[in-house]
């Protein structure tokens, strides 16, 4: 990913936070020439037992994910292949009206992290269940209502033959946090305030990030 210097994250914690808050990732891998690249949206979480040990560029970290085994992408995957997980955070259109200068041009503020690494397919049913359990716990704690899955374990076991789980070992990650850093402080303030007052949650999240940056 091309990241101009002014849009690099202040530190690795920004990338970890974006992954936690936006766990729906895009898994991208190469295919054979006739098929082209493969891309699948899926939930990917930080390994719960290693979440406090991430390095500055996330290298050495592990993520867990899963997809439907009926997906042709799963069948095309080979274990220990290089792959990329793309996570997208808050983003919003910036109208030139906020700049109050002419000439001007519109742009789009956005946040994204590209995580590079090696994917290992999990074939063991119990390990697959562990990935599902971990994913449910993390997502319920962050976005749900702490649903207790214990009474549904037998049902989930019946679904396991259709679940393709994997571990993803990170080699490095690149983060882009385009938050109007190229603009004068007064313009950045106007953009941030406009986002903060917007009815859209992602606009308000963008304003929060801009506040952290200043």
N, C-alpha and C positions, 0 to 999 in steps of 0.2 A: 504494500500500500504506500502510495506517495503521500508523505506527511511534511508539508512545509514547517520549518523550524518553529514558527510562532504558534502553530497549532498542536504541538506536542504536549502531552499531559504533564503537569507539574511533578508527579511521581507515580510509581506503579500502583499505589492504592486507588488512584482514580480508575484504572482499568479493572481492578478487582471489584470495585463497587459497581461499575457498569455491568459486569458479568452477573453479579448477584441480583441486580435490579431488573435485568433484561435477559432472562434465561432462554428465550426462544432464539436459537442460533440457526445459521445457515451452514450446513456441512457441505464442503466442496471438495471433490476428489477428481482425479483424472480418470477418463474412461479409455477404452480402446479407440483408435482413430475413427472407426465407423460410428461410434456412439457419441463421441465428444465428451466434455466434462459432465459430471453428475453433481446435482445440488438438491439438498433436501432440508426443509425446515423441521427442526426437532428441538425438544428441551435438552439442555446440557447444563449440568451443575458442577460447581467446584466440589472436589472430593471432600466430603464432610470431615474426614479425619485429618486432612492436610490443609484446611482452609486458613489456618493461622501462620502458614509457613511459606507464603508466596514471595518470590524474589522480585527485584525491580522490574524485570522484563517477563515475569511469570515462568521463566525457564525452570524445568524440573517439576512443575506442578502437574496435577492430574485432574481431568474432568471426566464425568460420567454422562453417558447419553444413551438413547435408544430410539429405534424406529420400527415400523411395521416390516416384518420379514417378507411380506408380499411385495414390498417396494422393490422394483428392479435395481435400485441403487444398492440395496443390501446384498443382493445376489452378485452384483458387480464388485463389491468390496473384497479385497484380500487383506488378511491380517498383516499388521506391521507395515502399512503403506503410509506415505506422507499425505497429510490432509490439512485443511484450513477450516476453522470454525469462525464464522463472522457474526459478531454481536452488534446490534444497533441500539443505541440509546436515544435520548430525547433529540428531536430535530424540529426545525420550524423555518418557514419562509420569512425572509427579511425584506420588507418593502422599502424602496428608496424614500418614501414619504417620511420615514423616521430619521433620515439623515438631515433633511432640511437644507440641502445644498444641491446645486446644479452645476455641471452635469453629475449624474450618479447612476449606479447600476444595481439591480436587485441581486440578491444572493440567497443562499440557504445555509443556515447554521445547522450543524449536526454533530453527533458523537458516534464513534464506531471503534470497535476493537477487532483486529484480525489476529486470531490465535493460530500459530503454526505448530505442527507436531506430528506425532505418529499414532495411528489408530490401531487398536488391538481388539479384534472381534471376540466376544465372549460367547462360548458355546454351551457352557455348563448351566443347567437350569437353576441351580441354587445361587450361583453368582449373578445370573440375570435377575432373579428375584431380589437379591441384595441391591442391585442398581435401581430397580423399581421402588423398593422400600425407601432407599435414600432419596430418590427424586420426589416421592410423595411427601416425605417428612420436610424436605427443604421448601418445596413449593407451598405446602399447607401452612408452614410457619410464616412464610413471607407474604403469601397472597390469599391464603384460604382461611379456614376457621379451626385449624388444628384437628381436622378430621382424624378419628382413630380407625386405622385400617385393619385392626386385628380381627374384626368379625367378617372381613371380606377377603382374608388371605386365601381361603379355599377357592373362591371365585377367581382371584388374581392368578393362582396357580394354573387354573384351566386356560387362562389367556396366554401363559408363558410361551407355548409353542409358536405363537404369532409375534413374539417380541424379540427383536434383534438388539441386544445391548452391546456396548463397547466402552473401553477405557481409552482415554486420549492423553498421551504424555506430551507435555508442552516443550517445544524447543525454544520458542521465543514468541513474543507478542508485540504488535504495533498498535498504538492508540492514536486516534485523531479526534481532537476536541476543538472544533471550529466554533468559537464563541465571540466573534467580532473583535478578536485581538488586534486586527490590523487597523481598526478605527480609533479615532481620538476618544479620550475618556468620556467626554460629554455625549458623543454619539452612542458609545457602548451603554451608557447609563439610560439613554432614551430607549434603546432596543430592549434592555433588560426590564425596564419598567413596563413597556408595552407587553412583553411576554408575561410578566407577573400578573397583569390585570386581565389576561386572556382567559376565556372560559375553558379552553383545552388544557387537560392535565399535562400533556407533553410540553406545551409552551411554558407552563409554570415550572416544570422540572428544569427546562432550559434556563429560565431565569434564576433558579436556585444555583445551578452550576456556574452561571456567570457571576453570581454574588460570591461564590467560593473562590473564584479566580481573582477577583479584584482585592 
